[in-house]
Amino acid sequence: MPESFQDEVVVERAFSEDELGLAKTLIEAKTMEDFDLGRYKDAYVEKLTELIEAKVEGKEIVTAPVPEEPQILDLGLSDFPELTMPSRLGLIAERWTRWVRAGLS
């Protein structure tokens, strides 16, 4: 082990029988007996392979359109730091209503 990791070494300690039993129970409960990697599909690799094959065949590759950035509603509450919470809620309701009526939702 490199000397730079000597400070990182955890000092061995004894575990109680209860702690060891709990650790073994958790490990056994989370361990699959018959793990079959073939049951899982790698969609990323499949799509990438399709894309590469289409490119090799000379097909045009079209990317998805970039979504428009969502509008952010600035209620301007930072302009009124002295307002109490009920006053802020009233201001939010008023500005939200104007915003919705203007068709910005």
HELIX and SHEET records of a PDB file:
HELIX    1   1 GLU A    3  GLU A    8  5                                   6    
HELIX    2   2 GLU A   17  LYS A   30  1                                  14    
HELIX    3   3 LEU A   37  ARG A   39  5                                   3    
HELIX    4   4 ALA A   43  VAL A   56  1                                  14    
HELIX    5   5 LEU A   77  ASP A   79  5                                   3    
HELIX    6   6 MET A   85  ARG A  101  1                                  17    
END                                                                             
